[in-house]
Amino acid sequence: MSLSFFLNYIDDQSTNNQPKGTNQMQTDQESAASVRFLQTLTGALSDLKKRLKYDYEQAYPGLGDIIQLVLDEEEANAWELSFPHLFLPDLVEAHIAKLGLQPVGPPHDDVLTPPDSIEMGNYQPVLAYANC
């Protein structure tokens, strides 16, 4: 009788390796959520790399191979950080700057600023009174 009890006790303990208060279904749901998050993050990072590649190839025509190498290297570095999709653009920019490459055209930081030929007046709000 003691051997049977002992074997049942071991079997029960081997399947009970979850922390108290959790169950298998909750753990499976958390695992599925983690997998979805990583898939979404991987997709977002892939899209970001494509956009960065396009932007840098426009700024540095003919250097597509170098740009691809920089993107791949900095993507690997970004995955070591907590938010790779947030750090990748800065890592790539710093790497390109370290290479000393000069862009072909002017930077496009001023896309939303109005041209100098358009004069912007100093308009003041006017209160209107309506007798309804």
Helices and strands as residue ranges (DSSP letters): H 2-14, H 24-59, H 64-79, H 84-99
